[in-house]
Amino acid sequence: MITLEQVINNFNRRKKISWACLEKYLTEDQKTIRESNDPAEREKAMNGISSYYYSYNDHKAQLEIGDAVLETRYQEMKNMTSDLSKAFDCEWIDDISFAVTTKHERLSDFAYMLANWFNIKSTSGFTFGSSFTTHNGKTEHDLYLDITCTDDGRGLIVFKGLQPGLPYWVPRSFAEEYEKNAK
């Protein structure tokens, strides 16, 4: 099971990498504006800078998540896994994946049970009764999770919101290079 310290570190790492990437984009566009003689290149760089500043508040909201919010989400995960462990045979498969042995024959029944017990809402735009192999949901405090099955048919909850991926504007290559240079 992931620790609260790991969750906070995951979000801080994501924030540092993301801000460094935005700073790199801005610096490159500023350099192009100063040094390029090509009007099309300069216009493209100006549009890039305008886009970054226009999206700044959205980017900031995605990255600036306070420790208190993370603690609340972590506590939701702990409460959920504790309650499920009292009712079913459960085990942690890895840091964020929790397997639950129930008598549900369909994944949608398991998803509906979780929705009713823990007020989980679908984030995919479909109901939990759809025939997907993975249902995406979130809790009251925006703890994102995937509801799916293990290979042996147990219900599986993957707490994706505790180990966030990089934002869409950060290329994986940049993140890898950033982390390599940080060591």
Stockholm file with secondary structure:
# STOCKHOLM 1.0

chainA/1-183         MITLEQVINNFNRRKKISWACLEKYLTEDQKTIRESNDPAEREKAMNGISSYYYSYNDHKAQLEIGDAVLETRYQEMKNMTSDLSKAFDCEWIDDISFAVTTKHERLSDFAYMLANWFNIKSTSGFTFGSSFTTHNGKTEHDLYLDITCTDDGRGLIVFKGLQPGLPYWVPRSFAEEYEKNAK
#=GR chainA/1-183 SS CCCHHHHHHHHHHHHHHHHHHHHHHHHHHHHHHHHCCCHHHHHHHHHHHHHHHHTHHHHHHHHCCCHHHHHHHHHHHHHHHHHHHHHSEEEESSSSEEEEECSCSSHHHHHHHHHHHHCCEESSSSCTTSCCSCEEEECTTCCEEEEEECTTSCEEEECGGGSCCCCTTSCHHHHHHHHHHHC
#=GC SS_cons         CCCHHHHHHHHHHHHHHHHHHHHHHHHHHHHHHHHCCCHHHHHHHHHHHHHHHHTHHHHHHHHCCCHHHHHHHHHHHHHHHHHHHHHSEEEESSSSEEEEECSCSSHHHHHHHHHHHHCCEESSSSCTTSCCSCEEEECTTCCEEEEEECTTSCEEEECGGGSCCCCTTSCHHHHHHHHHHHC
//
